[in-house]
Amino acid sequence: PAAEVIALYSGFEEGEVDSISYISLDEHLGRLTARDLRQLETNVPLETLKIVVDLAVEIGREGREGKPVGTLFVVGDSRKVMAKSQPLAFDPVKGYSRKERNLRDNRVKEAIKEIALLDGAFVVASDGTVEAACRHLNGTTEMVTLSKGLGTRHWAAAGITKETKSIAIAVSESNGTVRIFQNGEVMLRIEPFRRPMKWKDFEYEQPATEKE
């Protein structure tokens, strides 16, 4: 069962306990706020980041054909990312129109889940268009420090974001954890959950006051 927390706090008048909250940690940790993503200070639109993060979380949670899947998305600064990467093999998205490669289309997202079984990274433009798939990233790992146990995919994510203005979103094959990288560092971490992730638009809503 999920851990549960009851919190008593001062919500209206300082020094007086006047509010109570019930928090299910399983539910709470399965949500991100727009504020969480805004801390990245990137030119990539928030909506694009949400779409890619949602897709990464789905891949981490569901896998494919009953097997765990790890993959990597590099979003934004796509020209420089392409210049600092090379194809590992045949690119499955090559030859399709930009509309047919845009992650705002659910059919495209389902196709990307299949391609995620292959090695290499996805390069995604700021508008959500997948510029390329199955890319080997050539970013530097000098002056990059990561936690022990993170593999090649995470080092590649750190390296490419160190050299470009991109945001990298890595899915761990071993446990489905999603990590968001910027400037060579892990900025956010999302643990896998059984249920789809929920976006929270606000942190607090003041209750309505009674009319006299």
N, C-alpha and C positions, 0 to 999 in steps of 0.2 A: 504493500500500500504506500501511497505517496505521503511524504511528511507534511504536517499541517502546523500552521503558526497562528496564534491569536495575539494581536498587537493592540495595546492600549496606549493612547498618546493624546497630546494636546493639539487639537486641530483648529480651534477658534480663539480661545483665550489662553495666553501664556500662563503657565503654572497650574492649570487645571486640566485634569483628565476628562475629556468630553467626547472622545471618539474611540471606536473599536473597529478593527478590521480582521477579517478571516482570510488567511492566505494559504492556498494549496501550492506548495513549492513546485510540484509537477506541472501545474497549470502556469504558474508565474514565470518559471524559467523557460517555458516553451513559447514565450512572447518576446518580441523585440519592439521597441518604440522607434518612432521616427527620430527622436532625439539621439538614440544609440547610433544610428547611421550618420546623423549630421555631424557627429564628433569626428568623422573621417575627414572633413574639410576638403572635399573633392569637387571637381567640376562635373562629375558623372551625376545625372539627374537622380533624385531619390527614388523615383518610380522604377528606373532601370535597376538600381541596386536591389530594391525589394524583389523584383522579378527573378533576378539571378540568385539571390539568397534563398528565396522560396524553392527554386528549382534544385539548388544544392542540398537543401535540407530534405527534400523529397527523395533525392538520390541516396542520401545517407541513411534515410529511414527505411526505404523500400528495397534498395538494391535493384537487381534485375534478374529475373528468372530464378528467384530464390537464392541468389548469390550476392554477397556484399560487393559494392562497387566504390572505388575511389576515383576522384577526378579533380580537375582544376580549371577554374574560369579566371581569365584575366580581363578586367573590364576597364575601358577608358584608355586614352593615350595609345590607341590601337596602331597608329602608323609606326610609332617608336617601338612598340612591342613586337610588331611584325618584323621590323628591322633587326631586332635582337633575338630572333627565334628562327627556326628552320623546320621544314616539314619532316616528320618521322617516316611518313609513308603517304599513300594516296589520301587526299583530303576529301572526306565524304560530303562536305557542303559546297565544294567548288562547282561552279557552273549554274548554281541556282540564283534567282533574282534576290535583291535585298528583302523584298516582301516575304519571300519564301524562306528566308533565314532569320526572321525577326522573332525574338522570344516572346513578344506580346501575343503571338498566335499560339494557342494551346497545342495545335498539331505539331508545330515546330518544337515545342518543349518535349513532347513525347518522343519525337525523332532524336532529339539530343540525348535523352535518357538511353537510347539504344547505342548511340555513338560513344557514350561515356564508357562503354565496355572496352573501348580501344585505348591504347596508350597515348599519352600526350595531352596538351592543354587546349582549351577553347580560348580563342581571342574574340572578345565581344566589344563592339563599338559602344559609344555613350548612348546611342539611341536604341540599344538592345539587339542590334543586328550581329549575328555570329559571322565574323570576318573570316575565320579559319578554324579548323579542328585538327587534332593530332599534331600539335606543334611541340617541338623541343625548345625549351627556353634557355637562352644563353646569358642570363643575368649573373652578375658577380655575387659571390657569397663572402667577399672580404668585408670585414667590419660588421658581419651579421652574426647575431647570437640567438640561438633557439633552445628551447627546453630539450632535455635529453629524451630520446625516444621518438622524436619527429623524424620522418623519413625524407626521401629524395623529393617527393612532391612538395613538401612544406619548405624545404630549402630553395626549391625552384621558385616558389611563390614569394619567399622573402627576397631572393635575389633580383627578380624582375621588378618588384615594387621599389627596390632600393635604387634602381637605375632609371625608372620611368615614373610618371605620375599616375600610374594605374592602381587599381584595387584588385587584389587577388583573393579568390574565394576557393579554399581547398577542402575537399571532402576526404576524410580518412577512411581507407578501405577496411581497416581493422575494427573500428567501432562506430563509424558513421558520423563522428564529430565534425562539425564545420568550423573552420577558422578563417577569419577575415584579416588580410594583411595589408599594411600600408607602410611605405618608407622602410621596408625590411623588418617590420615588427608585427607580431600578432596583436591586433587591435580589439577584436571581438571573438568570442568563442561560443558556439551553440551546440549543446549536447543533443543527441538524437532522442526523439520522443515517439511514442506509438501513434499519437494523434498529429494531424497537420499543425504547423506552427500558426499562431495567431498574431496579428499586428495590433498593437495598442496605440490608439491615436492620441491619447492624453493620459496624464498621470493622476489627476485628481479632479473631482467634480464636487463643488460645494452644494450641499442639500438646499432645497428651496426653503425660504423662511415663510412662516405663517403670516397671512395678511390680517391686520387689525380691523 
